[in-house]
Amino acid sequence: MKNYETLVDATNDLYKRGYTANLSLEGDTIDDKAQEIHMSADDFEIDEFYRFEGQSNPSDMSIVYGISSPKYKLKGVLVNAYGTYANDSSSAIQAKLHHNQVSVNLHGSDRPTS
């Protein structure tokens, strides 16, 4: 996984690599409003993600996801807050986003299996 200095660097690089859809988290779906696509947790994969803390305020934290969906033939970027400003939703979408963050960073016996 690459390392980026800023959220803008990460999103720009993802865009250059084909993640062109501007995705948003809307309750129980991740949406591409331009194409009127509403994806449930089973409709997409998290290809990569990057965490960032605000330079002036450590509680200003964001995460950038590179997301793909073979079902809808799209690749896009989702920017979401975590930490203090995170969405406390208990939806399947939030569970999938959180599980991927945790599982990628765990090693050995701590790492969950599917």
ZIHUCOR-V736351 format. One record per residue. N is the residue number from 0. RES is the residue in one letter. SS is DSSP state (2 for helix, 1 for strand, 0 for the rest). PHI is phi in whole degrees, 0 to 359 (* if undefined). BURIAL is I if it has 24 or more other ideal C-beta (glycine too) atoms within 12 Angstrom, else O. Layout:
# ZIHUCOR-V736351
n=N res=RES ss=SS phi=PHI burial=BURIAL
n=N res=RES ss=SS phi=PHI burial=BURIAL
This chain:
# ZIHUCOR-V736351
n=0 res=M ss=0 phi=* burial=O
n=1 res=K ss=0 phi=281 burial=O
n=2 res=N ss=0 phi=245 burial=O
n=3 res=Y ss=0 phi=237 burial=O
n=4 res=E ss=0 phi=285 burial=O
n=5 res=T ss=0 phi=225 burial=O
n=6 res=L ss=2 phi=300 burial=I
n=7 res=V ss=2 phi=296 burial=O
n=8 res=D ss=2 phi=300 burial=O
n=9 res=A ss=2 phi=295 burial=I
n=10 res=T ss=2 phi=294 burial=I
n=11 res=N ss=2 phi=296 burial=O
n=12 res=D ss=2 phi=292 burial=O
n=13 res=L ss=2 phi=300 burial=I
n=14 res=Y ss=2 phi=300 burial=O
n=15 res=K ss=2 phi=298 burial=O
n=16 res=R ss=0 phi=267 burial=O
n=17 res=G ss=0 phi=100 burial=O
n=18 res=Y ss=0 phi=273 burial=I
n=19 res=T ss=0 phi=263 burial=O
n=20 res=A ss=1 phi=286 burial=I
n=21 res=N ss=1 phi=268 burial=O
n=22 res=L ss=1 phi=264 burial=I
n=23 res=S ss=1 phi=223 burial=I
n=24 res=L ss=1 phi=270 burial=I
n=25 res=E ss=1 phi=234 burial=O
n=26 res=G ss=0 phi=67 burial=O
n=27 res=D ss=0 phi=263 burial=O
n=28 res=T ss=1 phi=221 burial=I
n=29 res=I ss=1 phi=253 burial=I
n=30 res=D ss=1 phi=245 burial=I
n=31 res=D ss=1 phi=250 burial=I
n=32 res=K ss=0 phi=295 burial=O
n=33 res=A ss=0 phi=298 burial=O
n=34 res=Q ss=0 phi=255 burial=O
n=35 res=E ss=0 phi=55 burial=O
n=36 res=I ss=1 phi=253 burial=I
n=37 res=H ss=1 phi=233 burial=O
n=38 res=M ss=1 phi=260 burial=I
n=39 res=S ss=0 phi=277 burial=O
n=40 res=A ss=2 phi=300 burial=I
n=41 res=D ss=2 phi=278 burial=O
n=42 res=D ss=2 phi=267 burial=I
n=43 res=F ss=0 phi=216 burial=I
n=44 res=E ss=1 phi=236 burial=I
n=45 res=I ss=1 phi=266 burial=I
n=46 res=D ss=1 phi=279 burial=I
n=47 res=E ss=1 phi=197 burial=I
n=48 res=F ss=1 phi=208 burial=I
n=49 res=Y ss=1 phi=219 burial=I
n=50 res=R ss=1 phi=259 burial=I
n=51 res=F ss=1 phi=221 burial=I
n=52 res=E ss=1 phi=252 burial=O
n=53 res=G ss=0 phi=297 burial=O
n=54 res=Q ss=0 phi=294 burial=O
n=55 res=S ss=0 phi=265 burial=O
n=56 res=N ss=0 phi=217 burial=O
n=57 res=P ss=0 phi=302 burial=O
n=58 res=S ss=0 phi=279 burial=O
n=59 res=D ss=0 phi=271 burial=O
n=60 res=M ss=1 phi=245 burial=O
n=61 res=S ss=1 phi=226 burial=I
n=62 res=I ss=1 phi=228 burial=I
n=63 res=V ss=1 phi=250 burial=I
n=64 res=Y ss=1 phi=250 burial=I
n=65 res=G ss=1 phi=264 burial=I
n=66 res=I ss=1 phi=240 burial=I
n=67 res=S ss=1 phi=232 burial=I
n=68 res=S ss=1 phi=220 burial=I
n=69 res=P ss=0 phi=300 burial=O
n=70 res=K ss=0 phi=302 burial=O
n=71 res=Y ss=0 phi=258 burial=I
n=72 res=K ss=0 phi=52 burial=O
n=73 res=L ss=1 phi=221 burial=I
n=74 res=K ss=1 phi=228 burial=I
n=75 res=G ss=1 phi=208 burial=I
n=76 res=V ss=1 phi=245 burial=I
n=77 res=L ss=1 phi=239 burial=I
n=78 res=V ss=1 phi=251 burial=I
n=79 res=N ss=1 phi=219 burial=I
n=80 res=A ss=1 phi=281 burial=I
n=81 res=Y ss=1 phi=218 burial=I
n=82 res=G ss=2 phi=82 burial=O
n=83 res=T ss=2 phi=304 burial=O
n=84 res=Y ss=2 phi=261 burial=O
n=85 res=A ss=0 phi=294 burial=O
n=86 res=N ss=0 phi=285 burial=I
n=87 res=D ss=0 phi=272 burial=O
n=88 res=S ss=0 phi=303 burial=O
n=89 res=S ss=0 phi=254 burial=O
n=90 res=S ss=0 phi=291 burial=O
n=91 res=A ss=2 phi=298 burial=O
n=92 res=I ss=2 phi=298 burial=I
n=93 res=Q ss=2 phi=300 burial=I
n=94 res=A ss=2 phi=297 burial=O
n=95 res=K ss=2 phi=293 burial=I
n=96 res=L ss=2 phi=299 burial=I
n=97 res=H ss=2 phi=293 burial=I
n=98 res=H ss=2 phi=301 burial=O
n=99 res=N ss=2 phi=297 burial=I
n=100 res=Q ss=2 phi=300 burial=I
n=101 res=V ss=2 phi=287 burial=O
n=102 res=S ss=2 phi=294 burial=O
n=103 res=V ss=2 phi=293 burial=O
n=104 res=N ss=2 phi=264 burial=O
n=105 res=L ss=0 phi=262 burial=O
n=106 res=H ss=0 phi=229 burial=O
n=107 res=G ss=2 phi=57 burial=O
n=108 res=S ss=2 phi=292 burial=O
n=109 res=D ss=2 phi=285 burial=O
n=110 res=R ss=0 phi=283 burial=O
n=111 res=P ss=0 phi=292 burial=O
n=112 res=T ss=0 phi=253 burial=O
n=113 res=S ss=0 phi=17 burial=O
